Amino acid sequence: MSLVAVCRAATGKRTYAVVAVDLGIAAESLRAWVCKDGAQAAPEDRDGRGKAVEEPARLRAQNARLLKAEQE
């Protein structure tokens, strides 16, 4: 389990500072890692669908165009 996962599991029960002390790291480092991890997560589109749905469709279309161009 990652340090970020440990902190998220304690959300609402313990502060960053308490979790950081238990893990032997600085509270600000833990907070920054949690924030960075959240920022790297794929944001949802306005209609509620995640980019994970759109990405495969876009890649399939791109692949079809490239295969067609290669055959010409």
Backbone bond lengths (Angstrom), bond angles and torsions (degrees), N, CA, C in turn:
res aa  C-N    CA-C-N  psi(-1)  N-CA   C-N-CA  omega(-1)  CA-C   N-CA-C  phi
1 M - - - 1.448 - - 1.528 108.01 -
2 S 1.327 116.41 134.50 1.459 120.23 -178.47 1.529 110.92 -77.56
3 L 1.309 114.76 163.83 1.461 119.59 178.21 1.525 110.90 -62.65
4 V 1.339 116.68 -37.07 1.458 120.85 178.31 1.527 109.71 -63.96
5 A 1.323 117.12 -42.19 1.469 120.99 179.49 1.527 110.79 -64.01
6 V 1.321 116.65 -38.89 1.465 120.28 177.69 1.526 109.73 -61.83
7 C 1.318 116.48 -43.46 1.463 120.76 -179.87 1.519 110.50 -66.11
8 R 1.319 117.62 -42.89 1.465 120.56 179.64 1.523 111.29 -64.57
9 A 1.319 117.16 -35.22 1.463 120.55 179.08 1.531 110.64 -64.99
10 A 1.319 116.87 -26.37 1.459 121.49 -178.79 1.524 112.82 -93.45
11 T 1.341 117.39 0.92 1.457 121.04 -176.79 1.523 110.87 -55.33
12 G 1.317 115.41 130.68 1.451 121.53 -179.88 1.524 113.66 85.89
13 K 1.300 116.69 -15.28 1.462 120.61 -179.14 1.522 111.58 -106.08
14 R 1.347 114.69 -37.86 1.469 119.73 -176.98 1.519 109.18 -139.04
15 T 1.320 116.68 152.99 1.458 121.79 -179.97 1.529 110.26 -83.41
16 Y 1.351 114.89 165.27 1.467 119.56 174.22 1.519 110.35 -54.46
17 A 1.333 115.81 -41.89 1.462 120.78 -176.23 1.526 111.39 -61.21
18 V 1.323 117.37 -43.99 1.465 120.96 -179.10 1.528 110.69 -67.64
19 V 1.324 116.37 -44.18 1.471 120.04 178.92 1.526 109.73 -63.37
20 A 1.332 116.69 -42.44 1.462 120.77 -179.29 1.525 111.80 -61.86
21 V 1.330 116.65 -41.98 1.468 120.11 178.02 1.524 109.51 -61.27
22 D 1.335 116.74 -44.50 1.468 120.45 178.85 1.529 112.08 -60.25
23 L 1.340 115.85 -34.50 1.465 120.65 -178.35 1.527 112.76 -88.32
24 G 1.329 117.00 -11.07 1.458 120.97 179.78 1.512 113.97 76.94
25 I 1.336 116.73 31.61 1.468 120.69 179.08 1.528 108.72 -129.70
26 A 1.336 115.94 170.79 1.462 120.93 179.15 1.526 109.73 -75.91
27 A 1.327 115.93 139.42 1.461 121.43 -179.13 1.526 111.45 -60.08
28 E 1.315 117.59 -40.54 1.468 121.20 -179.37 1.527 111.07 -65.17
29 S 1.324 117.98 -36.45 1.467 120.84 176.82 1.530 110.10 -63.32
30 L 1.310 116.62 -45.44 1.460 120.87 179.48 1.522 110.54 -62.52
31 R 1.323 116.81 -45.09 1.462 120.61 179.10 1.523 111.04 -60.02
32 A 1.331 117.07 -42.85 1.464 121.35 179.67 1.523 110.97 -64.17
33 W 1.327 117.41 -41.27 1.472 120.33 179.30 1.521 111.60 -64.42
34 V 1.332 116.16 -40.27 1.471 120.02 178.90 1.525 109.87 -65.01
35 C 1.331 116.54 -43.48 1.468 120.52 178.65 1.526 111.14 -63.60
36 K 1.318 117.02 -43.61 1.459 121.00 179.65 1.526 110.64 -63.75
37 D 1.312 116.92 -40.96 1.463 120.67 178.74 1.525 110.57 -62.83
38 G 1.310 117.17 -40.48 1.464 121.10 178.69 1.517 111.91 -66.73
39 A 1.322 116.83 -36.22 1.461 120.81 179.78 1.525 111.70 -70.39
40 Q 1.323 117.12 -27.82 1.464 120.46 -179.50 1.522 112.64 -80.51
41 A 1.319 116.92 -16.51 1.462 120.35 178.11 1.522 108.50 -65.20
42 A 1.309 116.68 146.11 1.465 120.88 -179.02 1.522 110.25 -69.18
43 P 1.331 116.76 122.27 1.461 119.26 177.87 1.518 110.99 -71.53
44 E 1.324 116.96 149.84 1.455 120.91 178.20 1.520 110.00 -82.95
45 D 1.331 115.97 150.07 1.462 121.36 175.06 1.523 109.27 -73.54
46 R 1.302 116.12 170.19 1.462 120.26 -178.47 1.522 112.37 -62.52
47 D 1.333 117.81 -31.63 1.463 119.69 -178.56 1.527 112.29 -82.95
48 G 1.343 117.21 4.29 1.458 120.48 175.86 1.513 114.46 93.28
49 R 1.334 117.75 -11.89 1.459 119.02 178.41 1.520 108.55 -81.84
50 G 1.306 115.80 141.51 1.454 119.65 178.64 1.513 111.51 -80.96
51 K 1.312 116.46 158.70 1.457 120.76 177.25 1.523 111.46 -62.88
52 A 1.323 116.04 -20.58 1.457 119.71 178.64 1.516 111.02 -62.25
53 V 1.321 118.35 -23.98 1.455 122.32 178.10 1.523 110.07 -79.39
54 E 1.318 116.62 -41.10 1.462 121.07 -176.44 1.523 113.00 -76.36
55 E 1.287 118.08 -34.26 1.461 121.43 -175.25 1.533 112.88 -59.89
56 P 1.333 120.70 -49.22 1.469 119.20 178.85 1.530 112.64 -60.82
57 A 1.323 117.79 -38.23 1.467 120.43 178.74 1.526 110.60 -64.09
58 R 1.318 116.15 -42.87 1.467 120.17 178.75 1.525 110.81 -63.66
59 L 1.322 116.55 -41.88 1.461 120.15 -179.56 1.531 111.77 -68.32
60 R 1.332 117.35 -37.32 1.473 119.81 176.78 1.525 110.58 -62.93
61 A 1.332 117.22 -43.22 1.462 121.16 178.76 1.528 110.95 -63.78
62 Q 1.310 116.44 -42.41 1.462 120.30 178.76 1.524 110.47 -64.47
63 N 1.319 116.87 -41.76 1.457 121.46 179.07 1.529 110.26 -62.22
64 A 1.327 117.82 -42.48 1.466 121.62 179.31 1.524 110.53 -62.27
65 R 1.344 117.01 -42.14 1.475 120.01 178.50 1.526 111.03 -63.21
66 L 1.318 116.67 -42.39 1.467 120.51 -178.96 1.527 111.32 -67.05
67 L 1.319 117.25 -40.69 1.458 120.26 177.75 1.515 111.35 -64.81
68 K 1.314 117.62 -40.12 1.464 122.10 178.65 1.521 109.66 -64.23
69 A 1.329 117.85 -45.53 1.462 122.46 179.32 1.528 111.01 -62.91
70 E 1.325 116.68 -35.84 1.459 121.09 -179.88 1.537 111.47 -68.49
71 Q 1.331 116.49 -34.06 1.461 121.29 -178.96 1.521 112.62 -76.79
72 E 1.312 117.55 -20.59 1.481 120.88 -178.57 1.496 112.50 -78.82
